[in-house]
Each structure stands twice: as structure tokens, then as C-alpha cells.
């Protein structure tokens, strides 16, 4: 018995030593967490965009705001689109352009709007090893911490086919964690979790005050604030304002007020309560699927269709900070590699009518209404 105890003790000590060695080696080698590990799965909303009833994921900012729906936008799809335009040497067009094409071709958002160390955006042909180039560029930029999920496999694609791709990651931590509110926020008659600075004074509030700049304040229903993070080049802006006709107009109004306003710091007596977010949404741009590319450039294949167009947005906002990870990719290939998309679904799985008539007659010579399966042949 004593020998068994000694053996177990030896195993535990050995395991502890090995763990310490591995941990130390990890620090020396610069081991870091993958981007996915920065996010919490606590109360995570994970969904496809088309499953959401009251939320729209938009590829651009020129979207109306009169729909009573949430709007989510991230620049990754625009970055991927821009790279595709650069590769083919002209704006992207199809033989039937969906409305989003004209707006995306404006390229009002580009790489100059994002710091270089936070994103990767590439486009190229399969023959030029674009898929390997994407993976290598991600590894160079993020030192192996990236966690891509939308890079196409390349299976079945031809040398002349095209892939355009972008990846963005931001981890904007608050130097001092905000207070996790112990009472819910009543958002539009729904109780939601929140963080901020509550009414009751607590230790750490002074440090929290310095992280909140009140950029423009008119009343409790009309104000703009900035939450300061560990990144000097990024701004986290929250604005409780009246919506405009379009999303980009609303943003422009807020930015104008910010430039004209006078910033003051939060102080004792002020209260800040912000709802938390934690979602992972995948948007498949079915509006572009199977659209045939129309190009003038003779170096681009003439039989390219959109094989897939998708964007993922992982976003978390809580007392610790803001975390964002987004990917987008558009693949162009030959229509022969695709399964045809059904244009008309016609399944008689509900009551239906049957008529038999002469073409020149206004009256049928046979009519039947099927309301139940009694007259149908069983399986």
C-alpha cells in the first residue's frame, strides 16, 4: 500500500514538473492562444443569417433603417470584393446584377480604413496557388493564432478559377474591467444582461470613468460616447440616437456630431449601462450564387460563375472589452462544377385541384380536388 502511494506521488510530481517545463517553453517560444479562444461561449448566439427573423447582415452600409430590424455589417466582404475587382482589372458585374453589386463597386470602404496588422485580404487564381498564399499570409500576419473557417478546399476547382478572401481580427480590451451589472437592463420591454458603471459607488469606478469619453450629450435618449481600450488606434463608439433613412446616413450624422462636440469624461453621479453581445453569424450571399461573371478582360475565363459567397461575423462586447473576428470569401468557377439550383419548387403536399378540359372549351370535362390521401396511392 505504501509503495503504491509513493508511486502515485512520483507520478504527480513528474506530471507537475513536465507541465511547468512545457509552460515555460511555451512562454519562451511565444505560444499564444488561437483567435477562437479569446471568445466566450457563454450565452452565445450561433446562427445562419437566414434563420434570424429580426436581424439583417448587410454587405454594405447603404441599407434602409426603416425595417425595425437589427443591422450587422463588417468590412471583410467589401475587402474581398475589392480584391476581386483588382484581380480582374475592372468592377465586378454579372449578366443580371443584384442591387448590392452597384453599391459594392463603389468601394467606399477599403484597406486604408483598417490597420495593416489586423487583416489579410487576397485574391488570385487556383493556378497561382491562391489557397496556399492565403494560408501563408495568415500565418505571417497572425503567427499561427488565426482560426480560419471559410477558406475553400479547392476540390473540383480548375486552374483558371478564382478565390477572393479576407480575414479580420480585433481584441480590444478595456484596461480596467467595467462592472458587471447585477440587475438587468430593460431593453424595449425585454430584460437583458449588461455591464458599465452602476449607481452605487464601488472600488474601481475612478479607473472606469477615465475609460468613458462623453462626446456629445443632449439628453438620456440622445448621446454619443467612446469606450477607450488598450488600442490607441481603435475607437469603440456607442450612440443612442434617432435612426436615419439609411444606415450610412445615421453613421455620418454620428461622426459629424463627434467632430463638432466637446468631449468630457464620466464622473461621479454618472451612470453607464450597456447591453452585452455574444454572437457568431454566418451569412451566405445567395443573391450572388450561380450568377455568371461578365468580364471584358481577355485574361479572365469567360465561363465563371459564383460558386459560393459567404461571410462570418463573430462579435463579443462585455465588461472586458470588444472582440471581433470576421471572414469573407467569394469563389468563382465553372458552372459544370455546381449543382443546379432549383428555380421552381412544385410539390403537391397540400390540397390541390385537377382539371381535364378541351383546349377550345371553357368548361372542363373532369375536375378533382384532393383534400386528403384517401384517393392517392399509398407508398
C-alpha positions as CSV (number, residue, x, y, z in Angstrom):
1,X,0.0,0.0,0.0
2,X,2.8,2.4,1.0
3,X,4.7,1.5,-2.2
4,X,1.5,2.4,-4.3
5,X,1.2,5.8,-2.5
6,X,4.9,6.5,-3.3
7,X,4.4,5.6,-6.9
8,X,1.3,7.9,-7.3
9,X,3.2,10.7,-5.6
10,X,6.1,10.2,-8.0
11,X,3.7,10.3,-11.0
12,X,2.0,13.5,-9.7
13,X,5.4,15.2,-9.1
14,X,6.6,14.2,-12.5
15,X,3.5,15.5,-14.2
16,X,3.8,18.8,-12.4
17,X,7.4,19.2,-13.4
18,X,6.7,18.4,-17.1
19,X,3.7,20.8,-17.1
20,X,6.0,23.6,-15.7
21,X,8.6,22.9,-18.3
22,X,6.0,22.9,-21.1
23,X,4.6,26.2,-19.8
24,X,8.0,27.8,-19.6
25,X,8.9,26.6,-23.1
26,X,5.6,28.0,-24.3
27,X,6.4,31.5,-23.0
28,X,9.9,31.3,-24.5
29,X,8.6,30.1,-27.8
30,X,5.9,32.8,-27.9
31,X,3.0,30.3,-27.8
32,X,-0.3,32.2,-27.9
33,X,-4.0,31.4,-27.9
34,X,-5.9,30.9,-31.1
35,X,-8.3,33.7,-32.1
36,X,-11.3,31.5,-31.3
37,X,-10.1,31.0,-27.7
38,X,-10.5,34.8,-27.0
39,X,-14.2,34.4,-27.2
40,X,-16.6,33.1,-24.6
41,X,-19.3,30.5,-25.4
42,X,-21.5,31.8,-22.5
43,X,-25.0,32.5,-23.9
44,X,-23.5,32.5,-27.4
45,X,-26.0,33.1,-30.3
46,X,-24.7,31.0,-33.2
47,X,-26.9,31.1,-36.3
48,X,-27.1,31.4,-40.0
49,X,-28.3,34.8,-41.0
50,X,-31.4,33.5,-42.8
51,X,-32.5,31.9,-39.5
52,X,-32.8,35.3,-37.8
53,X,-36.2,37.0,-38.0
54,X,-35.3,40.5,-36.9
55,X,-31.6,40.8,-37.9
56,X,-30.1,41.6,-41.3
57,X,-26.4,41.0,-42.1
58,X,-25.6,43.5,-44.9
59,X,-22.6,43.5,-47.3
60,X,-22.7,47.4,-47.4
61,X,-23.8,50.4,-45.4
62,X,-26.4,51.7,-47.8
63,X,-29.2,49.7,-46.2
64,X,-32.5,51.3,-45.1
65,X,-33.2,51.7,-41.4
66,X,-37.0,51.7,-41.5
67,X,-37.4,47.9,-41.2
68,X,-37.4,47.5,-37.4
69,X,-34.6,45.1,-37.7
70,X,-31.0,44.9,-36.3
71,X,-28.3,45.6,-38.9
72,X,-24.9,43.9,-38.8
73,X,-22.1,44.9,-41.1
74,X,-18.4,44.2,-41.3
75,X,-15.9,45.3,-43.9
76,X,-14.5,41.9,-44.7
77,X,-16.9,41.2,-47.5
78,X,-16.1,44.6,-49.1
79,X,-12.4,43.9,-48.8
80,X,-12.8,40.5,-50.5
81,X,-14.9,42.2,-53.3
82,X,-12.3,44.9,-53.8
83,X,-9.5,42.3,-54.2
84,X,-11.6,40.5,-56.8
85,X,-12.1,43.8,-58.7
86,X,-8.3,44.4,-58.7
87,X,-7.6,40.9,-59.9
88,X,-9.9,41.1,-62.9
89,X,-9.0,44.7,-63.6
90,X,-12.5,46.1,-63.6
91,X,-15.6,46.3,-61.5
92,X,-17.5,43.0,-60.9
93,X,-20.6,42.6,-63.0
94,X,-22.9,39.7,-63.8
95,X,-25.4,39.2,-66.6
96,X,-28.0,40.1,-64.0
97,X,-26.6,42.3,-61.3
98,X,-28.3,42.1,-57.9
99,X,-28.8,45.6,-56.3
100,X,-25.8,45.1,-53.9
101,X,-23.4,44.9,-56.9
102,X,-23.6,48.6,-57.8
103,X,-23.0,49.6,-54.1
104,X,-20.1,47.2,-53.6
105,X,-18.5,48.5,-56.8
106,X,-18.2,52.0,-55.2
107,X,-15.6,50.5,-52.9
108,X,-16.2,53.3,-50.4
109,X,-14.5,51.1,-47.7
110,X,-11.0,49.8,-48.5
111,X,-7.8,48.7,-46.8
112,X,-6.9,52.3,-45.9
113,X,-9.8,52.2,-43.3
114,X,-8.2,49.3,-41.3
115,X,-4.8,49.0,-39.7
116,X,-2.5,46.6,-41.6
117,X,-1.7,44.3,-38.7
118,X,-5.4,43.3,-38.2
119,X,-6.4,41.9,-41.5
120,X,-5.5,39.8,-44.6
121,X,-7.1,40.2,-48.0
122,X,-6.1,38.4,-51.1
123,X,-7.5,37.3,-54.5
124,X,-6.0,35.0,-57.1
125,X,-6.3,32.1,-59.5
126,X,-6.1,28.5,-58.4
127,X,-3.2,28.0,-60.9
128,X,-1.2,30.6,-58.8
129,X,-1.7,28.6,-55.6
130,X,-4.0,31.3,-54.1
131,X,-5.2,28.9,-51.4
132,X,-1.7,28.3,-50.1
133,X,-0.9,32.0,-50.4
134,X,-3.9,32.8,-48.2
135,X,-2.8,30.4,-45.5
136,X,0.8,31.6,-45.6
137,X,-0.2,35.2,-45.4
138,X,-2.5,34.4,-42.4
139,X,0.4,32.6,-40.7
140,X,2.8,35.5,-41.3
141,X,0.4,38.1,-40.1
142,X,-1.0,36.3,-37.1
143,X,1.8,33.9,-36.2
144,X,-0.3,30.8,-36.3
145,X,-3.0,32.2,-33.9
146,X,-5.5,32.7,-36.7
147,X,-8.5,30.3,-36.9
148,X,-9.9,30.5,-40.4
149,X,-13.0,28.5,-41.3
150,X,-14.1,29.8,-44.7
151,X,-11.0,29.1,-46.9
152,X,-12.3,27.0,-49.8
153,X,-10.9,23.4,-50.1
154,X,-10.3,23.9,-53.8
155,X,-11.7,20.5,-54.5
156,X,-13.0,20.3,-58.1
157,X,-11.8,23.8,-59.0
158,X,-9.9,24.4,-62.2
159,X,-6.6,26.4,-62.7
160,X,-8.5,29.4,-64.1
161,X,-11.0,29.6,-61.3
162,X,-10.7,32.4,-58.8
163,X,-10.9,32.8,-55.0
164,X,-11.0,36.1,-53.2
165,X,-10.7,36.1,-49.4
166,X,-10.4,38.4,-46.3
167,X,-9.9,37.9,-42.6
168,X,-10.1,40.4,-39.7
169,X,-9.4,40.0,-36.0
170,X,-9.6,42.6,-33.2
171,X,-9.1,42.1,-29.5
172,X,-9.8,45.5,-27.8
173,X,-9.6,45.1,-24.1
174,X,-10.6,47.7,-21.5
175,X,-7.6,48.5,-19.3
176,X,-10.0,48.2,-16.3
177,X,-12.9,45.8,-16.5
178,X,-16.2,47.5,-16.2
179,X,-18.7,46.5,-13.6
180,X,-21.0,43.5,-14.5
181,X,-24.4,44.7,-13.6
182,X,-26.3,42.6,-11.1
183,X,-29.7,43.8,-12.4
184,X,-30.9,43.5,-16.0
185,X,-31.3,46.4,-18.4
186,X,-34.9,46.7,-19.6
187,X,-34.3,47.0,-23.4
188,X,-37.6,47.6,-25.3
189,X,-39.5,45.7,-22.5
190,X,-37.1,42.8,-22.6
191,X,-34.6,42.2,-19.7
192,X,-31.0,41.8,-20.9
193,X,-27.6,41.4,-19.3
194,X,-25.4,44.4,-19.2
195,X,-22.2,46.0,-17.9
196,X,-21.0,49.5,-17.2
197,X,-20.9,51.7,-14.1
198,X,-23.9,51.4,-11.8
199,X,-25.5,53.9,-9.5
200,X,-23.8,52.7,-6.3
201,X,-20.2,53.8,-5.9
202,X,-17.7,50.9,-6.0
203,X,-13.9,50.4,-5.9
204,X,-12.5,50.8,-9.4
205,X,-15.1,53.3,-10.6
206,X,-12.5,56.1,-10.9
207,X,-10.5,53.9,-13.3
208,X,-13.6,53.1,-15.2
209,X,-14.5,56.8,-15.5
210,X,-11.3,57.5,-17.4
211,X,-12.3,54.9,-20.0
212,X,-15.5,56.7,-20.9
213,X,-15.5,59.9,-23.0
214,X,-18.9,61.6,-23.4
215,X,-18.5,63.0,-26.9
216,X,-21.9,64.7,-27.3
217,X,-24.8,64.6,-24.8
218,X,-28.2,66.2,-25.3
219,X,-30.5,64.1,-23.1
220,X,-30.9,60.5,-21.8
221,X,-32.2,59.4,-25.2
222,X,-29.7,61.3,-27.4
223,X,-26.0,60.9,-26.7
224,X,-22.7,59.6,-28.0
225,X,-19.8,58.0,-26.0
226,X,-16.5,56.4,-26.6
227,X,-15.1,53.5,-24.6
228,X,-11.3,53.6,-24.5
229,X,-9.5,50.3,-24.9
230,X,-5.8,49.1,-24.9
231,X,-5.6,50.1,-28.6
232,X,-4.7,53.7,-29.3
233,X,-5.6,53.4,-32.9
234,X,-9.1,52.0,-32.4
235,X,-12.3,53.7,-31.3
236,X,-15.3,52.0,-29.7
237,X,-18.3,54.3,-30.2
238,X,-21.8,53.8,-28.8
239,X,-24.5,56.2,-29.9
240,X,-28.1,56.3,-28.6
241,X,-29.7,58.4,-31.4
242,X,-32.7,58.5,-33.7
243,X,-32.2,56.4,-36.8
244,X,-31.8,58.0,-40.2
245,X,-33.3,56.8,-43.5
246,X,-30.2,54.7,-44.2
247,X,-27.5,53.1,-42.1
248,X,-24.7,55.0,-43.6
249,X,-26.6,58.3,-43.2
250,X,-27.0,57.5,-39.5
251,X,-23.3,56.8,-39.2
252,X,-22.4,60.0,-40.9
253,X,-24.6,62.0,-38.6
254,X,-22.9,60.5,-35.5
255,X,-19.4,61.1,-36.9
256,X,-20.3,64.7,-37.6
257,X,-21.6,65.3,-34.1
258,X,-18.5,63.7,-32.7
259,X,-16.3,66.2,-34.7
260,X,-18.3,69.2,-33.6
261,X,-18.9,68.1,-30.0
262,X,-16.9,68.8,-26.8
263,X,-15.7,65.7,-25.1
264,X,-15.9,65.3,-21.3
265,X,-15.0,62.4,-19.0
266,X,-17.5,60.4,-17.0
267,X,-17.6,61.4,-13.3
268,X,-19.3,60.6,-10.0
269,X,-23.1,60.7,-10.4
270,X,-23.0,59.5,-14.0
271,X,-24.4,56.1,-14.8
272,X,-23.5,53.8,-17.7
273,X,-25.4,50.6,-18.6
274,X,-24.6,48.8,-21.9
275,X,-26.2,45.5,-23.1
276,X,-23.8,42.6,-23.8
277,X,-23.4,40.9,-27.1
278,X,-22.1,37.5,-28.0
279,X,-22.9,36.1,-31.4
280,X,-21.5,34.1,-34.3
281,X,-23.4,34.6,-37.5
282,X,-22.8,33.1,-40.9
283,X,-24.2,35.0,-43.9
284,X,-24.4,33.2,-47.2
285,X,-25.0,35.7,-50.1
286,X,-27.5,33.6,-52.0
287,X,-28.2,36.8,-54.1
288,X,-24.9,36.2,-55.8
289,X,-25.0,32.4,-56.0
290,X,-24.8,30.9,-59.6
291,X,-24.5,34.4,-61.1
292,X,-22.4,34.4,-64.3
293,X,-19.4,36.8,-64.2
294,X,-19.4,39.3,-67.1
295,X,-15.9,40.5,-67.9
296,X,-14.0,42.3,-70.6
297,X,-10.5,41.3,-69.5
298,X,-9.3,38.6,-72.0
299,X,-7.1,37.0,-69.3
300,X,-10.1,36.1,-67.2
301,X,-12.1,32.9,-68.1
302,X,-15.5,33.6,-69.7
303,X,-17.4,30.7,-68.0
304,X,-17.0,31.8,-64.4
305,X,-20.0,31.7,-62.0
306,X,-20.1,32.5,-58.3
307,X,-19.7,29.1,-56.7
308,X,-20.0,30.5,-53.2
309,X,-20.1,33.8,-51.4
310,X,-20.2,33.9,-47.6
311,X,-19.2,35.9,-44.5
312,X,-18.9,35.0,-40.9
313,X,-19.0,37.6,-38.1
314,X,-18.0,36.7,-34.5
315,X,-18.6,39.6,-32.1
316,X,-18.5,39.9,-28.4
317,X,-19.0,43.1,-26.2
318,X,-18.9,42.8,-22.5
319,X,-17.2,44.2,-19.4
320,X,-13.8,43.0,-20.5
321,X,-13.8,44.6,-24.0
322,X,-14.6,44.1,-27.6
323,X,-13.6,41.1,-29.7
324,X,-14.3,40.8,-33.4
325,X,-13.3,38.0,-35.9
326,X,-14.7,38.0,-39.4
327,X,-14.0,36.2,-42.6
328,X,-15.3,36.5,-46.1
329,X,-14.8,34.6,-49.3
330,X,-16.1,34.5,-52.9
331,X,-15.2,31.7,-55.2
332,X,-15.7,31.9,-59.0
333,X,-15.7,28.7,-61.0
334,X,-17.2,26.8,-63.9
335,X,-20.9,26.1,-63.8
336,X,-20.2,22.4,-64.5
337,X,-18.8,22.0,-61.0
338,X,-22.0,23.2,-59.4
339,X,-25.3,21.5,-58.7
340,X,-28.1,23.4,-60.4
341,X,-30.2,25.5,-58.0
342,X,-33.9,24.7,-58.3
343,X,-35.8,27.7,-59.7
344,X,-39.3,26.4,-59.0
345,X,-40.2,24.1,-56.2
346,X,-43.5,22.3,-57.1
347,X,-44.6,19.7,-54.6
348,X,-48.2,18.8,-54.2
349,X,-48.1,18.1,-50.5
350,X,-51.2,20.1,-49.6
351,X,-54.8,20.1,-51.1
352,X,-54.8,20.6,-54.8
353,X,-57.0,20.7,-57.9
354,X,-57.0,18.5,-61.0
355,X,-58.8,19.6,-64.2
356,X,-59.3,17.9,-67.6
357,X,-60.6,20.0,-70.4
358,X,-60.6,20.5,-74.2
359,X,-58.3,23.4,-75.2
360,X,-61.2,25.2,-77.0
361,X,-63.7,24.7,-74.2
362,X,-64.4,26.9,-71.3
363,X,-65.7,24.0,-69.3
364,X,-63.6,21.1,-68.1
365,X,-64.8,17.6,-68.6
366,X,-63.2,16.3,-65.4
367,X,-62.4,18.0,-62.1
368,X,-61.0,16.7,-58.9
369,X,-60.0,18.4,-55.6
370,X,-57.6,16.3,-53.4
371,X,-58.0,17.2,-49.8
372,X,-56.9,14.0,-48.1
373,X,-54.8,10.9,-49.2
374,X,-57.8,8.5,-49.5
375,X,-57.7,8.6,-53.3
376,X,-53.9,8.6,-53.5
377,X,-51.8,5.5,-54.0
378,X,-50.0,4.6,-50.7
379,X,-46.2,4.1,-50.6
